[in-house]
């Protein structure tokens, strides 16, 4: 699984059903790249394209139960090294680090779109 595959799955968990365009915008990924990423996830059975109830011309992506299972398995694999690497930080410090990193990501995204 590529890092962007995981980002897409996490994004669908956090924000719910989303269009490819919405995902492209949120993740700062070129829409033409997103097609291949989504195709891979769909082929693996981790996401599903579902017709939008309001705009029948549009498809939304939803994470499947298998996709949720894969994310839980990945989290379990990553949890141990993360605890070792960041073991010196308290929960509050980890939260602060996460917030700071998100600011950097948001700043890069806004500059990319300008």
Buried (B, 14 or more C-beta within 10 A) or exposed (E): EEEBBBBBBBBBEEEEBBBBEBBBBBBBBEEEEBEEBBEBBBEBEBBBEEEEEEEEEEBBBBBBEEBBEBBEEBEEEEEEEEEEEEEEEEEEEEEEEEEEEEEEEEEEBEEEEE
